[in-house]
Structures are given as structure tokens and as C-alpha cells.
């Protein structure tokens, strides 16, 4: 069983944040990516690189996954995923205004949905992150 927990931004030490997940919106639709290797849809995100701030990770991953070049991004909070060990990440939200070209990386395509797509790469994690992001956006 996979357990997802949520924390306030300053509740977890920055050095523990290994991932950035970016729940993105464009023209009132949610942005989802299809990875070339994995079979389902997923929200943009990825692993933090050495020497990178978690905000830099979010911006890099958003660009690599979607080609987004113009947006306003804000941190929502920290999350953790517990499988065998607990890993931590920061959840972000941008309203995307403009896309550039999709880079030649692991993303096959992006698409826009009003609701979560049916076929998800991480079905035990992504709906919880989406719900948290939507709740945070609706409360601001």
C-alpha cells in the first residue's frame, strides 16, 4: 500500500525534498503528460538535481515535460510518499500562459483535461496530489 501525506512548506527540511510535482493548468484545463516509457498519464514532475533549489527543479521539470515558457508558479506544500521508505517532494501550481516546443525527452505528448484522465501512471499518488492542489487553489 502506498501512503501519501501532506505537510506545510516549512514543516520538512529542504534537504529532504527530492522531487517536484507541478499540477498545472492552461485555459482552465489540467495539463497531463504521457511518458514514452510508462503507459499512463501523469502530471509534470521529477527528481531534484544536485545543487538545484526545489523551485528550480519545478521550473526545469515543467519546461522539460510540457514546453511551458510563460507562467506564474507558486508552491502549494510538501508531500511524502511512503512505500518501503518515505520520500519527500514539493507540490507546485502554475497557471500556464504560453508553451514553446516540446523537447525531445521522455514525454510523448501533453494534453489538457477538465478531470483526471482514466489511465494514470501513478494511480495511488496522482489523484491525491491533484485533490490537494485543487483544494489549495480554491482556498486562495
C-alpha positions in Angstrom: 0.0 0.0 0.0 1.2 3.5 -0.9 0.6 6.2 1.7 0.6 9.9 0.7 0.9 12.6 3.5 0.9 16.4 3.3 2.9 18.9 5.3 3.2 22.7 5.4 6.1 24.2 3.4 8.4 24.8 6.4 7.5 21.6 8.3 10.0 19.5 6.4 13.7 20.4 6.0 14.6 21.5 2.4 17.4 19.0 2.2 14.8 16.1 2.3 12.9 17.4 -0.8 13.9 15.0 -3.6 11.0 15.7 -6.1 9.0 18.5 -7.5 5.5 17.8 -8.8 3.7 20.5 -10.8 -0.1 20.4 -11.0 -0.6 22.8 -13.9 -3.5 24.5 -15.6 -3.9 26.0 -19.0 -7.1 27.7 -20.2 -9.0 26.2 -17.2 -7.9 22.7 -18.1 -5.4 20.5 -16.3 -2.1 19.6 -18.0 -1.2 15.9 -18.2 1.8 14.3 -19.9 2.2 10.9 -21.4 5.7 9.4 -20.8 7.3 7.4 -23.7 8.1 4.5 -21.3 5.3 4.4 -18.8 1.8 3.6 -20.1 -0.4 6.2 -18.4 -0.9 10.0 -18.0 1.0 11.9 -15.3 1.4 15.4 -14.0 4.7 17.1 -14.7 7.4 16.4 -12.2 10.7 14.8 -11.5 13.8 14.4 -9.4 15.8 17.3 -7.9 19.4 17.6 -9.3 22.5 18.3 -7.3 22.9 22.0 -6.5 19.4 22.8 -7.6 16.8 24.5 -5.4 13.4 22.8 -5.3 11.9 25.8 -7.2 14.5 25.4 -9.9 13.6 21.7 -10.1 9.9 22.6 -10.6 10.6 25.1 -13.4 13.0 22.8 -15.2 10.7 19.8 -15.0 7.7 21.9 -16.1 9.6 23.1 -19.2 11.0 19.6 -20.0 7.6 17.9 -19.6 5.4 20.5 -21.3 7.5 23.2 -23.0 5.8 25.8 -20.8 7.7 29.1 -21.2 5.3 31.7 -19.6 3.6 31.1 -16.3 3.2 32.1 -12.7 4.2 29.3 -10.3 3.6 29.0 -6.6 4.5 26.3 -4.0 1.5 24.6 -2.5 3.1 22.4 0.1 5.2 19.4 0.9 4.1 15.8 0.3 5.6 12.5 1.1 5.1 9.0 -0.4 5.6 6.0 1.8 6.4 2.7 0.2 9.3 1.0 1.7 10.8 4.3 2.7 9.3 7.8 3.0 10.4 10.2 0.2 9.5 13.9 0.2 8.7 16.4 -2.5 7.2 19.8 -3.0 3.9 20.3 -4.8 3.7 23.4 -7.1 0.9 25.1 -9.1 1.4 27.3 -12.2 -1.2 28.8 -14.4 0.5 28.4 -17.8 0.1 31.2 -20.3 2.3 30.1 -23.2 4.0 26.9 -24.4 7.2 26.6 -26.6 8.2 23.4 -28.3 8.1 20.1 -26.5 11.7 19.0 -26.0 13.0 15.6 -27.3 12.9 13.8 -24.0 10.9 11.2 -22.3 7.5 12.9 -22.9 5.5 11.6 -25.8 2.7 14.1 -25.7 0.8 16.5 -23.5 -3.0 17.0 -23.3 -5.5 19.1 -21.4 -8.4 17.7 -19.3 -11.2 19.0 -17.2 -10.9 16.0 -14.9 -8.2 13.4 -14.2 -7.7 11.0 -17.2 -8.6 7.4 -16.6 -5.3 5.8 -17.3 -2.7 7.1 -14.8 1.0 6.1 -14.4 0.7 6.5 -10.6 -2.9 5.9 -9.7 -2.3 5.7 -6.0 -0.5 9.0 -5.8 -1.6 11.4 -8.6 -5.3 11.8 -7.6 -4.3 12.7 -4.1 -1.8 15.3 -5.3 -4.4 16.7 -7.7 -7.0 16.9 -5.0 -4.6 18.7 -2.7 -3.6 21.2 -5.4 -7.3 21.9 -6.3 -8.2 22.4 -2.6 -5.3 24.8 -2.2 -6.1 26.8 -5.3 -9.8 27.0 -4.4 -8.9 28.3 -0.9 -6.7 31.1 -2.3 
